[in-house]
Amino acid sequence: MYDIRHFKHKGRGLVATEHISQGAPIVTCPVIVYDDADAGRISKTRLGDYNFRFGQRQNRACIVLGVISLCNHAEEPNAEIICHEDEHLVTLLALRPIAQGEEICIRYRRPLWFTPAA
């Protein structure tokens, strides 16, 4: 359903290898959830760029162990992350139909540390 590709000016990301229907789950990955003290330490490292908010209220943080962490940012994303708190999992879900060959993007819900590519 997806493959990892290199995108000029963005680095690695996910691309659809087939048509993905709106509402379809693309992939589910486990996460490591951590507290505010760890979040502060992690934010000062390279892993800070891969930090995700976690939980229904998005009041916790996590690192995704899988390809979801490679999704690039889009102001108008075609996918979103759904948290499964009890299982410590996240699912990448298609927000709209995604065409074969289209990059799969999410909207980062934090201040961007880069200038989005056009």
C-alpha positions, 0 to 999 in steps of 0.5 A: 500500500505504501513505500518509502521514497526520497523526496527532494528537499524533504528527505524520506517519506511515504508514497502510496503504491496503490489507490487508498480509499478515504477512511482506510487504515494505511499502517498501524505502529507501536509507540513508546510513550514518555513523560514531560521530563523525558520530553524535555530531554528528547527535544534537545536531540535529533529524536525531538524531530520525531516526537508526536503528541499522543492520547485522545487529548494529545497531552502526552508524547511518544516516539513512533516505532515504524514508518509513520515517523517518516511522514512529511508535513502538509498544510492540507494533509491526506492522512492523519494519526489516530491514537490507541491509548490502551494498546500504545499504538497509532494508526495512519488513516487516509483523510481523503482518497490518495492516488497511486504515486502520491506522497502520504502526508500528515499535518504536524501539530507543532511549530515547524522547525523548517520552511515547507517545500512548495 
